[in-house]
């Protein structure tokens, strides 16, 4: 099981966020996130939003640090990318 996380550079709600993704399945992603106590409401389309203060904990649990571009590339390659709806 390999999960990936990008640096906490995405602003929102007064803090910075990372994206946690799987390149295998959403089930793998949900299982990993649940093991860390990340609430399901943090799941958005194809990733979990992880606040900056939890970044080191997620990496220590086994997530591999990658760039934001690599997160998108991994999702596309796995067929797991879900874009935001427009309108």
Biopython code that builds the backbone (N, CA, C, O; Angstrom):
import numpy as np
from Bio.PDB.StructureBuilder import StructureBuilder

atoms = [
    (1, "UNK", "N", (0.850, -1.174, 0.000)),
    (1, "UNK", "CA", (0.000, 0.000, 0.000)),
    (1, "UNK", "C", (0.897, 1.239, 0.000)),
    (1, "UNK", "O", (1.699, 1.437, 0.913)),
    (2, "UNK", "N", (0.751, 2.066, -1.030)),
    (2, "UNK", "CA", (1.492, 3.324, -1.081)),
    (2, "UNK", "C", (0.512, 4.467, -1.273)),
    (2, "UNK", "O", (-0.287, 4.466, -2.209)),
    (3, "UNK", "N", (0.581, 5.424, -0.392)),
    (3, "UNK", "CA", (-0.215, 6.639, -0.486)),
    (3, "UNK", "C", (0.743, 7.795, -0.697)),
    (3, "UNK", "O", (1.924, 7.704, -0.363)),
    (4, "UNK", "N", (0.234, 8.876, -1.248)),
    (4, "UNK", "CA", (1.073, 10.024, -1.598)),
    (4, "UNK", "C", (0.469, 11.306, -1.034)),
    (4, "UNK", "O", (-0.750, 11.440, -0.923)),
    (5, "UNK", "N", (1.341, 12.241, -0.683)),
    (5, "UNK", "CA", (0.895, 13.522, -0.138)),
    (5, "UNK", "C", (1.774, 14.636, -0.704)),
    (5, "UNK", "O", (2.992, 14.500, -0.815)),
    (6, "UNK", "N", (1.118, 15.741, -1.058)),
    (6, "UNK", "CA", (1.883, 16.895, -1.539)),
    (6, "UNK", "C", (2.109, 17.870, -0.382)),
    (6, "UNK", "O", (1.477, 17.742, 0.667)),
    (7, "UNK", "N", (2.998, 18.834, -0.565)),
    (7, "UNK", "CA", (3.296, 19.784, 0.517)),
    (7, "UNK", "C", (2.064, 20.627, 0.877)),
    (7, "UNK", "O", (1.205, 20.871, 0.030)),
    (8, "UNK", "N", (1.988, 21.059, 2.112)),
    (8, "UNK", "CA", (0.845, 21.885, 2.529)),
    (8, "UNK", "C", (0.981, 23.322, 2.024)),
    (8, "UNK", "O", (1.449, 24.206, 2.740)),
    (9, "UNK", "N", (0.566, 23.531, 0.788)),
    (9, "UNK", "CA", (0.681, 24.853, 0.163)),
    (9, "UNK", "C", (-0.655, 25.411, -0.312)),
    (9, "UNK", "O", (-0.708, 26.511, -0.863)),
    (10, "UNK", "N", (-1.730, 24.664, -0.104)),
    (10, "UNK", "CA", (-3.042, 25.076, -0.604)),
    (10, "UNK", "C", (-3.812, 25.793, 0.496)),
    (10, "UNK", "O", (-4.160, 25.179, 1.504)),
    (11, "UNK", "N", (-4.086, 27.108, 0.316)),
    (11, "UNK", "CA", (-4.779, 27.870, 1.360)),
    (11, "UNK", "C", (-6.284, 27.595, 1.378)),
    (11, "UNK", "O", (-6.907, 27.332, 0.350)),
    (12, "UNK", "N", (-6.834, 27.665, 2.575)),
    (12, "UNK", "CA", (-8.280, 27.534, 2.754)),
    (12, "UNK", "C", (-8.637, 27.572, 4.215)),
    (12, "UNK", "O", (-7.982, 26.936, 5.041)),
    (13, "UNK", "N", (-9.674, 28.314, 4.538)),
    (13, "UNK", "CA", (-10.175, 28.381, 5.917)),
    (13, "UNK", "C", (-9.098, 28.801, 6.914)),
    (13, "UNK", "O", (-9.059, 28.314, 8.044)),
    (14, "UNK", "N", (-8.230, 29.705, 6.484)),
    (14, "UNK", "CA", (-7.228, 30.245, 7.393)),
    (14, "UNK", "C", (-6.038, 29.350, 7.671)),
    (14, "UNK", "O", (-5.286, 29.608, 8.611)),
    (15, "UNK", "N", (-5.845, 28.308, 6.885)),
    (15, "UNK", "CA", (-4.696, 27.423, 7.066)),
    (15, "UNK", "C", (-4.224, 26.880, 5.730)),
    (15, "UNK", "O", (-4.832, 27.153, 4.696)),
    (16, "UNK", "N", (-3.150, 26.117, 5.748)),
    (16, "UNK", "CA", (-2.638, 25.485, 4.532)),
    (16, "UNK", "C", (-2.955, 23.993, 4.554)),
    (16, "UNK", "O", (-3.024, 23.370, 5.613)),
    (17, "UNK", "N", (-3.147, 23.434, 3.358)),
    (17, "UNK", "CA", (-3.585, 22.047, 3.219)),
    (17, "UNK", "C", (-2.717, 21.273, 2.242)),
    (17, "UNK", "O", (-2.121, 21.839, 1.325)),
    (18, "UNK", "N", (-2.661, 19.967, 2.460)),
    (18, "UNK", "CA", (-2.051, 18.999, 1.550)),
    (18, "UNK", "C", (-3.153, 18.134, 0.969)),
    (18, "UNK", "O", (-4.289, 18.139, 1.443)),
    (19, "UNK", "N", (-2.792, 17.389, -0.068)),
    (19, "UNK", "CA", (-3.717, 16.424, -0.665)),
    (19, "UNK", "C", (-3.127, 15.028, -0.504)),
    (19, "UNK", "O", (-1.983, 14.779, -0.886)),
    (20, "UNK", "N", (-3.906, 14.132, 0.057)),
    (20, "UNK", "CA", (-3.513, 12.738, 0.242)),
    (20, "UNK", "C", (-4.241, 11.906, -0.805)),
    (20, "UNK", "O", (-5.467, 11.959, -0.899)),
    (21, "UNK", "N", (-3.484, 11.128, -1.599)),
    (21, "UNK", "CA", (-4.086, 10.338, -2.676)),
    (21, "UNK", "C", (-3.528, 8.921, -2.700)),
    (21, "UNK", "O", (-2.489, 8.622, -2.112)),
    (22, "UNK", "N", (-4.258, 8.062, -3.403)),
    (22, "UNK", "CA", (-3.811, 6.704, -3.697)),
    (22, "UNK", "C", (-3.661, 6.590, -5.210)),
    (22, "UNK", "O", (-4.358, 7.269, -5.963)),
    (23, "UNK", "N", (-2.754, 5.735, -5.645)),
    (23, "UNK", "CA", (-2.651, 5.450, -7.076)),
    (23, "UNK", "C", (-3.194, 4.055, -7.389)),
    (23, "UNK", "O", (-2.951, 3.499, -8.460)),
    (24, "UNK", "N", (-3.947, 3.502, -6.410)),
    (24, "UNK", "CA", (-4.525, 2.166, -6.597)),
    (24, "UNK", "C", (-6.049, 2.199, -6.543)),
    (24, "UNK", "O", (-6.717, 1.748, -7.473)),
    (25, "UNK", "N", (-6.601, 2.738, -5.445)),
    (25, "UNK", "CA", (-8.061, 2.741, -5.307)),
    (25, "UNK", "C", (-8.505, 3.712, -4.220)),
    (25, "UNK", "O", (-7.724, 4.109, -3.355)),
    (26, "UNK", "N", (-9.768, 4.078, -4.290)),
    (26, "UNK", "CA", (-10.342, 4.906, -3.230)),
    (26, "UNK", "C", (-10.458, 4.099, -1.935)),
    (26, "UNK", "O", (-10.323, 4.653, -0.844)),
    (27, "UNK", "N", (-10.709, 2.791, -2.055)),
    (27, "UNK", "CA", (-10.789, 1.948, -0.859)),
    (27, "UNK", "C", (-9.487, 1.993, -0.075)),
    (27, "UNK", "O", (-9.502, 2.123, 1.149)),
    (28, "UNK", "N", (-8.349, 1.886, -0.778)),
    (28, "UNK", "CA", (-7.044, 1.961, -0.124)),
    (28, "UNK", "C", (-6.876, 3.316, 0.567)),
    (28, "UNK", "O", (-6.388, 3.389, 1.695)),
    (29, "UNK", "N", (-7.279, 4.371, -0.110)),
    (29, "UNK", "CA", (-7.183, 5.719, 0.437)),
    (29, "UNK", "C", (-8.042, 5.873, 1.687)),
    (29, "UNK", "O", (-7.583, 6.414, 2.692)),
    (30, "UNK", "N", (-9.285, 5.403, 1.631)),
    (30, "UNK", "CA", (-10.183, 5.515, 2.782)),
    (30, "UNK", "C", (-9.660, 4.710, 3.974)),
    (30, "UNK", "O", (-9.761, 5.154, 5.118)),
    (31, "UNK", "N", (-9.109, 3.540, 3.709)),
    (31, "UNK", "CA", (-8.576, 2.689, 4.779)),
    (31, "UNK", "C", (-7.401, 3.377, 5.475)),
    (31, "UNK", "O", (-7.335, 3.386, 6.704)),
    (32, "UNK", "N", (-6.490, 3.944, 4.718)),
    (32, "UNK", "CA", (-5.335, 4.642, 5.274)),
    (32, "UNK", "C", (-5.788, 5.851, 6.096)),
    (32, "UNK", "O", (-5.331, 6.054, 7.221)),
    (33, "UNK", "N", (-6.683, 6.642, 5.524)),
    (33, "UNK", "CA", (-7.173, 7.838, 6.218)),
    (33, "UNK", "C", (-7.904, 7.466, 7.511)),
    (33, "UNK", "O", (-7.727, 8.123, 8.537)),
    (34, "UNK", "N", (-8.710, 6.432, 7.463)),
    (34, "UNK", "CA", (-9.431, 6.000, 8.664)),
    (34, "UNK", "C", (-8.463, 5.553, 9.747)),
    (34, "UNK", "O", (-8.694, 5.804, 10.930)),
    (35, "UNK", "N", (-7.385, 4.896, 9.354)),
    (35, "UNK", "CA", (-6.379, 4.460, 10.315)),
    (35, "UNK", "C", (-5.699, 5.619, 11.034)),
    (35, "UNK", "O", (-5.187, 5.461, 12.142)),
    (36, "UNK", "N", (-5.699, 6.778, 10.396)),
    (36, "UNK", "CA", (-5.124, 7.984, 11.006)),
    (36, "UNK", "C", (-6.176, 8.832, 11.719)),
    (36, "UNK", "O", (-5.853, 9.858, 12.318)),
    (37, "UNK", "N", (-7.427, 8.398, 11.651)),
    (37, "UNK", "CA", (-8.496, 9.173, 12.273)),
    (37, "UNK", "C", (-8.896, 10.402, 11.473)),
    (37, "UNK", "O", (-9.489, 11.333, 12.018)),
    (38, "UNK", "N", (-8.576, 10.410, 10.182)),
    (38, "UNK", "CA", (-8.986, 11.525, 9.327)),
    (38, "UNK", "C", (-10.469, 11.350, 9.020)),
    (38, "UNK", "O", (-10.871, 10.298, 8.523)),
    (39, "UNK", "N", (-11.288, 12.357, 9.304)),
    (39, "UNK", "CA", (-12.730, 12.204, 9.090)),
    (39, "UNK", "C", (-13.080, 12.074, 7.606)),
    (39, "UNK", "O", (-12.427, 12.680, 6.756)),
    (40, "UNK", "N", (-14.093, 11.297, 7.303)),
    (40, "UNK", "CA", (-14.520, 11.067, 5.913)),
    (40, "UNK", "C", (-14.928, 12.383, 5.243)),
    (40, "UNK", "O", (-14.833, 12.504, 4.022)),
    (41, "UNK", "N", (-15.375, 13.354, 6.014)),
    (41, "UNK", "CA", (-15.774, 14.639, 5.433)),
    (41, "UNK", "C", (-14.579, 15.373, 4.810)),
    (41, "UNK", "O", (-14.771, 16.325, 4.055)),
    (42, "UNK", "N", (-13.348, 14.941, 5.118)),
    (42, "UNK", "CA", (-12.150, 15.550, 4.533)),
    (42, "UNK", "C", (-11.877, 15.017, 3.123)),
    (42, "UNK", "O", (-10.966, 15.491, 2.444)),
    (43, "UNK", "N", (-12.675, 14.025, 2.681)),
    (43, "UNK", "CA", (-12.520, 13.464, 1.334)),
    (43, "UNK", "C", (-13.242, 14.360, 0.347)),
    (43, "UNK", "O", (-14.418, 14.678, 0.522)),
    (44, "UNK", "N", (-12.523, 14.763, -0.694)),
    (44, "UNK", "CA", (-13.104, 15.629, -1.723)),
    (44, "UNK", "C", (-12.815, 15.058, -3.102)),
    (44, "UNK", "O", (-11.701, 15.182, -3.611)),
    (45, "UNK", "N", (-13.808, 14.438, -3.698)),
    (45, "UNK", "CA", (-13.770, 13.862, -5.043)),
    (45, "UNK", "C", (-12.741, 12.747, -5.238)),
    (45, "UNK", "O", (-13.123, 11.619, -5.549)),
    (46, "UNK", "N", (-11.445, 13.031, -5.064)),
    (46, "UNK", "CA", (-10.412, 12.031, -5.347)),
    (46, "UNK", "C", (-9.236, 12.099, -4.381)),
    (46, "UNK", "O", (-8.212, 11.450, -4.596)),
    (47, "UNK", "N", (-9.383, 12.883, -3.319)),
    (47, "UNK", "CA", (-8.281, 13.056, -2.357)),
    (47, "UNK", "C", (-8.834, 13.447, -0.986)),
    (47, "UNK", "O", (-9.986, 13.857, -0.846)),
    (48, "UNK", "N", (-7.982, 13.307, 0.003)),
    (48, "UNK", "CA", (-8.286, 13.843, 1.338)),
    (48, "UNK", "C", (-7.520, 15.140, 1.512)),
    (48, "UNK", "O", (-6.347, 15.233, 1.151)),
    (49, "UNK", "N", (-8.185, 16.135, 2.065)),
    (49, "UNK", "CA", (-7.520, 17.378, 2.447)),
    (49, "UNK", "C", (-6.932, 17.182, 3.838)),
    (49, "UNK", "O", (-7.645, 16.841, 4.782)),
    (50, "UNK", "N", (-5.642, 17.398, 3.952)),
    (50, "UNK", "CA", (-4.921, 17.204, 5.210)),
    (50, "UNK", "C", (-4.346, 18.550, 5.653)),
    (50, "UNK", "O", (-3.587, 19.162, 4.902)),
    (51, "UNK", "N", (-4.692, 19.029, 6.862)),
    (51, "UNK", "CA", (-4.148, 20.309, 7.322)),
    (51, "UNK", "C", (-2.645, 20.212, 7.594)),
    (51, "UNK", "O", (-2.128, 19.152, 7.945)),
    (52, "UNK", "N", (-1.968, 21.331, 7.425)),
    (52, "UNK", "CA", (-0.509, 21.379, 7.556)),
    (52, "UNK", "C", (-0.010, 20.788, 8.872)),
    (52, "UNK", "O", (1.037, 20.142, 8.902)),
    (53, "UNK", "N", (-0.749, 21.003, 9.958)),
    (53, "UNK", "CA", (-0.268, 20.513, 11.254)),
    (53, "UNK", "C", (-0.271, 18.982, 11.351)),
    (53, "UNK", "O", (0.314, 18.430, 12.283)),
    (54, "UNK", "N", (-0.921, 18.285, 10.402)),
    (54, "UNK", "CA", (-0.937, 16.819, 10.407)),
    (54, "UNK", "C", (-0.012, 16.213, 9.347)),
    (54, "UNK", "O", (0.109, 14.992, 9.253)),
    (55, "UNK", "N", (0.634, 17.061, 8.555)),
    (55, "UNK", "CA", (1.474, 16.596, 7.449)),
    (55, "UNK", "C", (2.544, 15.594, 7.924)),
    (55, "UNK", "O", (2.640, 14.494, 7.379)),
    (56, "UNK", "N", (3.330, 15.959, 8.916)),
    (56, "UNK", "CA", (4.415, 15.088, 9.396)),
    (56, "UNK", "C", (3.869, 13.755, 9.909)),
    (56, "UNK", "O", (4.494, 12.713, 9.713)),
    (57, "UNK", "N", (2.729, 13.782, 10.552)),
    (57, "UNK", "CA", (2.103, 12.554, 11.063)),
    (57, "UNK", "C", (1.726, 11.615, 9.915)),
    (57, "UNK", "O", (1.933, 10.405, 10.007)),
    (58, "UNK", "N", (1.177, 12.170, 8.843)),
    (58, "UNK", "CA", (0.771, 11.361, 7.693)),
    (58, "UNK", "C", (1.999, 10.771, 6.996)),
    (58, "UNK", "O", (1.980, 9.615, 6.573)),
    (59, "UNK", "N", (3.047, 11.551, 6.880)),
    (59, "UNK", "CA", (4.297, 11.053, 6.287)),
    (59, "UNK", "C", (4.890, 9.955, 7.178)),
    (59, "UNK", "O", (5.347, 8.929, 6.673)),
    (60, "UNK", "N", (4.885, 10.160, 8.479)),
    (60, "UNK", "CA", (5.413, 9.153, 9.409)),
    (60, "UNK", "C", (4.622, 7.849, 9.334)),
    (60, "UNK", "O", (5.163, 6.773, 9.590)),
    (61, "UNK", "N", (3.344, 7.948, 8.984)),
    (61, "UNK", "CA", (2.501, 6.751, 8.859)),
    (61, "UNK", "C", (2.730, 6.017, 7.547)),
    (61, "UNK", "O", (2.206, 4.922, 7.342)),
    (62, "UNK", "N", (3.526, 6.628, 6.647)),
    (62, "UNK", "CA", (3.884, 5.919, 5.427)),
    (62, "UNK", "C", (3.570, 6.606, 4.117)),
    (62, "UNK", "O", (3.921, 6.084, 3.059)),
    (63, "UNK", "N", (2.923, 7.756, 4.149)),
    (63, "UNK", "CA", (2.642, 8.456, 2.892)),
    (63, "UNK", "C", (3.949, 8.979, 2.294)),
    (63, "UNK", "O", (4.825, 9.460, 3.014)),
    (64, "UNK", "N", (4.065, 8.880, 0.991)),
    (64, "UNK", "CA", (5.254, 9.314, 0.274)),
    (64, "UNK", "C", (5.072, 10.774, -0.144)),
    (64, "UNK", "O", (4.046, 11.149, -0.712)),
    (65, "UNK", "N", (6.082, 11.584, 0.146)),
    (65, "UNK", "CA", (6.039, 12.998, -0.208)),
    (65, "UNK", "C", (6.334, 13.172, -1.694)),
    (65, "UNK", "O", (7.356, 12.708, -2.199)),
    (66, "UNK", "N", (5.404, 13.861, -2.394)),
    (66, "UNK", "CA", (5.566, 14.150, -3.819)),
    (66, "UNK", "C", (5.104, 15.579, -4.082)),
    (66, "UNK", "O", (4.494, 16.205, -3.215)),
    (67, "UNK", "N", (5.389, 16.092, -5.261)),
    (67, "UNK", "CA", (4.938, 17.433, -5.634)),
    (67, "UNK", "C", (3.442, 17.421, -5.944)),
    (67, "UNK", "O", (2.839, 16.365, -6.134)),
    (68, "UNK", "N", (2.869, 18.600, -5.991)),
    (68, "UNK", "CA", (1.453, 18.720, -6.350)),
    (68, "UNK", "C", (1.206, 18.233, -7.771)),
    (68, "UNK", "O", (0.181, 17.613, -8.052)),
    (69, "UNK", "N", (2.138, 18.513, -8.652)),
    (69, "UNK", "CA", (2.007, 18.017, -10.030)),
    (69, "UNK", "C", (2.027, 16.495, -10.085)),
    (69, "UNK", "O", (1.302, 15.881, -10.868)),
    (70, "UNK", "N", (2.862, 15.897, -9.250)),
    (70, "UNK", "CA", (2.937, 14.434, -9.217)),
    (70, "UNK", "C", (1.638, 13.831, -8.689)),
    (70, "UNK", "O", (1.220, 12.771, -9.154)),
    (71, "UNK", "N", (1.000, 14.486, -7.734)),
    (71, "UNK", "CA", (-0.302, 14.014, -7.227)),
    (71, "UNK", "C", (-1.294, 13.913, -8.387)),
    (71, "UNK", "O", (-1.968, 12.895, -8.545)),
    (72, "UNK", "N", (-1.378, 14.958, -9.184)),
    (72, "UNK", "CA", (-2.312, 14.963, -10.323)),
    (72, "UNK", "C", (-1.920, 13.890, -11.328)),
    (72, "UNK", "O", (-2.783, 13.175, -11.837)),
    (73, "UNK", "N", (-0.637, 13.771, -11.616)),
    (73, "UNK", "CA", (-0.152, 12.756, -12.561)),
    (73, "UNK", "C", (-0.501, 11.342, -12.070)),
    (73, "UNK", "O", (-0.950, 10.506, -12.854)),
    (74, "UNK", "N", (-0.298, 11.084, -10.799)),
    (74, "UNK", "CA", (-0.621, 9.767, -10.233)),
    (74, "UNK", "C", (-2.113, 9.458, -10.348)),
    (74, "UNK", "O", (-2.494, 8.343, -10.707)),
    (75, "UNK", "N", (-2.943, 10.432, -10.049)),
    (75, "UNK", "CA", (-4.392, 10.235, -10.145)),
    (75, "UNK", "C", (-4.814, 9.956, -11.583)),
    (75, "UNK", "O", (-5.613, 9.053, -11.832)),
    (76, "UNK", "N", (-4.287, 10.718, -12.522)),
    (76, "UNK", "CA", (-4.620, 10.492, -13.936)),
    (76, "UNK", "C", (-4.179, 9.104, -14.385)),
    (76, "UNK", "O", (-4.948, 8.373, -15.010)),
    (77, "UNK", "N", (-2.955, 8.749, -14.068)),
    (77, "UNK", "CA", (-2.396, 7.456, -14.491)),
    (77, "UNK", "C", (-3.224, 6.285, -13.940)),
    (77, "UNK", "O", (-3.385, 5.264, -14.608)),
    (78, "UNK", "N", (-3.736, 6.443, -12.736)),
    (78, "UNK", "CA", (-4.528, 5.382, -12.105)),
    (78, "UNK", "C", (-5.996, 5.411, -12.522)),
    (78, "UNK", "O", (-6.759, 4.507, -12.180)),
    (79, "UNK", "N", (-6.391, 6.448, -13.260)),
    (79, "UNK", "CA", (-7.799, 6.574, -13.649)),
    (79, "UNK", "C", (-8.695, 7.007, -12.500)),
    (79, "UNK", "O", (-9.906, 6.783, -12.532)),
    (80, "UNK", "N", (-8.101, 7.626, -11.484)),
    (80, "UNK", "CA", (-8.854, 8.025, -10.293)),
    (80, "UNK", "C", (-9.126, 9.526, -10.216)),
    (80, "UNK", "O", (-9.739, 9.982, -9.251)),
    (81, "UNK", "N", (-8.692, 10.296, -11.193)),
    (81, "UNK", "CA", (-8.868, 11.746, -11.156)),
    (81, "UNK", "C", (-10.332, 12.097, -11.386)),
    (81, "UNK", "O", (-10.936, 11.649, -12.360)),
    (82, "UNK", "N", (-10.896, 12.890, -10.498)),
    (82, "UNK", "CA", (-12.267, 13.406, -10.627)),
    (82, "UNK", "C", (-12.197, 14.920, -10.566)),
    (82, "UNK", "O", (-11.854, 15.491, -9.530)),
    (83, "UNK", "N", (-12.515, 15.559, -11.654)),
    (83, "UNK", "CA", (-12.457, 17.028, -11.720)),
    (83, "UNK", "C", (-13.693, 17.642, -11.082)),
    (83, "UNK", "O", (-14.743, 17.007, -10.978)),
    (84, "UNK", "N", (-13.542, 18.904, -10.654)),
    (84, "UNK", "CA", (-14.673, 19.667, -10.148)),
    (84, "UNK", "C", (-15.649, 19.900, -11.279)),
    (84, "UNK", "O", (-15.256, 20.095, -12.429)),
    (85, "UNK", "N", (-16.940, 19.878, -10.934)),
    (85, "UNK", "CA", (-17.952, 20.207, -11.933)),
    (85, "UNK", "C", (-17.999, 21.708, -12.115)),
    (85, "UNK", "O", (-17.852, 22.472, -11.161)),
    (86, "UNK", "N", (-18.201, 22.110, -13.332)),
    (86, "UNK", "CA", (-18.336, 23.543, -13.614)),
    (86, "UNK", "C", (-19.798, 23.919, -13.647)),
    (86, "UNK", "O", (-20.654, 23.148, -14.082)),
    (87, "UNK", "N", (-20.067, 25.145, -13.168)),
    (87, "UNK", "CA", (-21.435, 25.659, -13.219)),
    (87, "UNK", "C", (-22.199, 25.158, -12.096)),
    (87, "UNK", "O", (-23.380, 25.479, -11.961)),
]
sb = StructureBuilder()
sb.init_structure("model")
sb.init_model(0)
sb.init_chain("A")
sb.init_seg("    ")
for serial, (resi, resn, name, xyz) in enumerate(atoms, 1):
    if name == "N":
        sb.init_residue(resn, " ", resi, " ")
    sb.init_atom(name, np.array(xyz, "f"), 0.0, 1.0, " ", f" {name:<3s}", serial, name[0])
structure = sb.get_structure()
